[in-house]
Amino acid sequence: MILINSIHCRIGGKSGEKSVSFRKFKILNTKNSSSSDLEEIEILFNLDHIISIKPIRIVKSDKIINGFWIRTSNGKKYRASTIPNDLLELIGEKYQGSISISLDTEDQPFQ
């Protein structure tokens, strides 16, 4: 199995060649609209079409993870659990990974 973390390719004719840079992200997708279960999907994004990447907290059924909102030039937004290391270095590595939460009765809201 070959894992591809980045792809660089050229498109267009000789006079109009353009370099395109892809990177692999893991985004979270709901399995169906009535479920809170999230599945991770690997996807390649063209970095030229990413407008912003914002650190967020994502609630999964069994934990909370640090993740990212990715906004693309076509207006779509994606929740990502992991982003490429070169982008993570720019944002800060503290924003990736799980968050440990104590669920003691003293810490639970709405008692």
C-alpha atoms as a printed R data frame, in Angstrom:
    type eleno elety resid chain resno       x      y       z
1   ATOM     1    CA   MET     A     1   0.000  0.000   0.000
2   ATOM     2    CA   ILE     A     2   1.342  3.419  -0.935
3   ATOM     3    CA   LEU     A     3   0.382  6.406   1.197
4   ATOM     4    CA   ILE     A     4   0.392  9.756  -0.527
5   ATOM     5    CA   ASN     A     5   0.706 12.795   1.724
6   ATOM     6    CA   SER     A     6   1.108 15.331  -1.050
7   ATOM     7    CA   ILE     A     7   0.806 15.451  -4.811
8   ATOM     8    CA   HIS     A     8   2.212 18.078  -7.128
9   ATOM     9    CA   CYS     A     9   1.103 18.023 -10.745
10  ATOM    10    CA   ARG     A    10   1.041 20.306 -13.740
11  ATOM    11    CA   ILE     A    11  -2.074 20.997 -15.777
12  ATOM    12    CA   GLY     A    12  -2.638 22.838 -19.027
13  ATOM    13    CA   GLY     A    13  -0.578 23.197 -22.182
14  ATOM    14    CA   LYS     A    14   3.025 24.345 -22.337
15  ATOM    15    CA   SER     A    15   2.106 28.025 -22.510
16  ATOM    16    CA   GLY     A    16  -0.531 27.838 -19.758
17  ATOM    17    CA   GLU     A    17   0.971 25.309 -17.351
18  ATOM    18    CA   LYS     A    18  -0.024 25.685 -13.726
19  ATOM    19    CA   SER     A    19   1.348 23.785 -10.739
20  ATOM    20    CA   VAL     A    20  -1.353 22.283  -8.497
21  ATOM    21    CA   SER     A    21  -0.584 21.221  -4.941
22  ATOM    22    CA   PHE     A    22  -2.730 18.594  -3.177
23  ATOM    23    CA   ARG     A    23  -2.487 17.505   0.478
24  ATOM    24    CA   LYS     A    24  -4.238 14.714   2.368
25  ATOM    25    CA   PHE     A    25  -6.720 15.628   5.127
26  ATOM    26    CA   LYS     A    26  -9.012 13.490   7.283
27  ATOM    27    CA   ILE     A    27 -12.478 14.999   7.398
28  ATOM    28    CA   LEU     A    28 -15.415 13.990   9.558
29  ATOM    29    CA   ASN     A    29 -18.646 13.019   7.848
30  ATOM    30    CA   THR     A    30 -21.942 12.104   9.516
31  ATOM    31    CA   LYS     A    31 -23.087  8.651   8.446
32  ATOM    32    CA   ASN     A    32 -26.694  9.848   8.230
33  ATOM    33    CA   SER     A    33 -28.530 13.033   9.119
34  ATOM    34    CA   SER     A    34 -30.209 11.665  12.274
35  ATOM    35    CA   SER     A    35 -27.015 10.220  13.741
36  ATOM    36    CA   SER     A    36 -24.272 11.854  15.774
37  ATOM    37    CA   ASP     A    37 -21.797  9.162  14.699
38  ATOM    38    CA   LEU     A    38 -18.954 10.547  12.626
39  ATOM    39    CA   GLU     A    39 -16.747  8.648  10.229
40  ATOM    40    CA   GLU     A    40 -13.291  9.780   9.149
41  ATOM    41    CA   ILE     A    41 -12.698 10.025   5.421
42  ATOM    42    CA   GLU     A    42  -9.348 10.714   3.787
43  ATOM    43    CA   ILE     A    43  -9.584 13.378   1.105
44  ATOM    44    CA   LEU     A    44  -7.146 15.336  -1.046
45  ATOM    45    CA   PHE     A    45  -7.591 19.106  -1.099
46  ATOM    46    CA   ASN     A    46  -5.994 21.495  -3.560
47  ATOM    47    CA   LEU     A    47  -4.244 23.981  -1.271
48  ATOM    48    CA   ASP     A    48  -4.947 26.779  -3.756
49  ATOM    49    CA   HIS     A    49  -8.681 26.398  -3.000
50  ATOM    50    CA   ILE     A    50  -8.456 26.513   0.805
51  ATOM    51    CA   ILE     A    51  -9.520 29.925   2.127
52  ATOM    52    CA   SER     A    52  -9.059 29.334   5.863
53  ATOM    53    CA   ILE     A    53  -8.260 26.712   8.493
54  ATOM    54    CA   LYS     A    54  -9.563 27.409  11.997
55  ATOM    55    CA   PRO     A    55  -8.915 25.300  15.125
56  ATOM    56    CA   ILE     A    56 -12.155 23.996  16.701
57  ATOM    57    CA   ARG     A    57 -13.334 21.388  19.216
58  ATOM    58    CA   ILE     A    58 -15.295 18.472  17.770
59  ATOM    59    CA   VAL     A    59 -17.625 16.338  19.893
60  ATOM    60    CA   LYS     A    60 -17.596 12.652  19.013
61  ATOM    61    CA   SER     A    61 -19.754 10.037  20.726
62  ATOM    62    CA   ASP     A    62 -16.983  8.991  23.140
63  ATOM    63    CA   LYS     A    63 -14.617 11.991  23.306
64  ATOM    64    CA   ILE     A    64 -13.839 15.541  22.327
65  ATOM    65    CA   ILE     A    65 -11.041 16.121  19.847
66  ATOM    66    CA   ASN     A    66  -9.181 19.169  18.640
67  ATOM    67    CA   GLY     A    67 -10.016 19.603  14.993
68  ATOM    68    CA   PHE     A    68 -10.220 22.184  12.250
69  ATOM    69    CA   TRP     A    69 -12.823 24.033  10.171
70  ATOM    70    CA   ILE     A    70 -11.619 24.102   6.579
71  ATOM    71    CA   ARG     A    71 -13.328 26.621   4.312
72  ATOM    72    CA   THR     A    72 -12.828 26.307   0.554
73  ATOM    73    CA   SER     A    73 -13.182 28.811  -2.276
74  ATOM    74    CA   ASN     A    74 -16.532 27.320  -3.359
75  ATOM    75    CA   GLY     A    75 -18.028 28.173   0.056
76  ATOM    76    CA   LYS     A    76 -18.070 24.629   1.468
77  ATOM    77    CA   LYS     A    77 -16.922 23.935   5.017
78  ATOM    78    CA   TYR     A    78 -15.402 20.722   6.300
79  ATOM    79    CA   ARG     A    79 -14.579 19.490   9.795
80  ATOM    80    CA   ALA     A    80 -11.140 17.858   9.767
81  ATOM    81    CA   SER     A    81  -9.658 15.664  12.475
82  ATOM    82    CA   THR     A    82  -6.151 15.813  10.998
83  ATOM    83    CA   ILE     A    83  -4.376 18.142   8.614
84  ATOM    84    CA   PRO     A    84  -0.969 17.804   6.900
85  ATOM    85    CA   ASN     A    85   2.071 18.314   9.129
86  ATOM    86    CA   ASP     A    86   3.366 21.321   7.197
87  ATOM    87    CA   LEU     A    87   0.075 23.161   7.832
88  ATOM    88    CA   LEU     A    88  -0.071 21.965  11.430
89  ATOM    89    CA   GLU     A    89   3.335 23.542  12.072
90  ATOM    90    CA   LEU     A    90   1.940 26.904  10.909
91  ATOM    91    CA   ILE     A    91  -1.187 26.682  13.100
92  ATOM    92    CA   GLY     A    92   0.427 25.036  16.136
93  ATOM    93    CA   GLU     A    93   0.668 21.384  17.094
94  ATOM    94    CA   LYS     A    94  -1.215 21.952  20.353
95  ATOM    95    CA   TYR     A    95  -4.439 22.061  18.343
96  ATOM    96    CA   GLN     A    96  -4.330 18.426  17.185
97  ATOM    97    CA   GLY     A    97  -5.369 15.366  19.207
98  ATOM    98    CA   SER     A    98  -7.864 14.300  21.857
99  ATOM    99    CA   ILE     A    99  -8.885 16.233  24.939
100 ATOM   100    CA   SER     A   100  -9.259 14.344  28.203
101 ATOM   101    CA   ILE     A   101 -12.389 15.214  30.120
102 ATOM   102    CA   SER     A   102 -13.290 14.041  33.593
103 ATOM   103    CA   LEU     A   103 -16.931 13.012  33.883
104 ATOM   104    CA   ASP     A   104 -17.127 13.030  37.667
105 ATOM   105    CA   THR     A   105 -20.544 13.971  38.997
106 ATOM   106    CA   GLU     A   106 -19.093 17.178  40.503
107 ATOM   107    CA   ASP     A   107 -17.955 18.330  37.056
108 ATOM   108    CA   GLN     A   108 -21.143 17.566  35.147
109 ATOM   109    CA   PRO     A   109 -23.367 20.559  34.276
110 ATOM   110    CA   PHE     A   110 -27.150 20.654  34.749
111 ATOM   111    CA   GLN     A   111 -27.427 18.511  37.855
